[in-house]
Amino acid sequence: MTRPYSNDLRERVIAAVVDGQSCRVVAERFNIAISSVVKWSQRYRATGSVSPGKMGGHRRRVLEPHRAFIVEQIEQTSHLTLHRLKDELAARGVSVSHNAIWQFMRREGLSFKKNAVRP
């Protein structure tokens, strides 16, 4: 991911816009995209700051609040599949892919075997 432009450049761009120059002229003068000038102007009008917003971060895990339900379903149903568990979660209003369920189960150390004889 690329770094945001410096606050110094942002402040100079906003100062030029506040002085009455158009976004197109300012963008050409500072050799940046017009959309950047427009977005920075909007941010300045809304917050009074030209600093960039937070970049990156972690996505929250959708299935964490439903861990107890998932464990209960695994214990109750010996022939449970990921797709069936996905359908049961969908009935509770949780829309996820079977891959998300698989990753959750691996991360939590949960597993279920359809055949107890297998290692």
Salt bridges, closest charged atoms under 4 A:
ASP8 OD2 - ARG12 NE 3.41
GLU88 OE2 - ARG84 NE 3.45
GLU108 OE1 - ARG67 NE 2.63
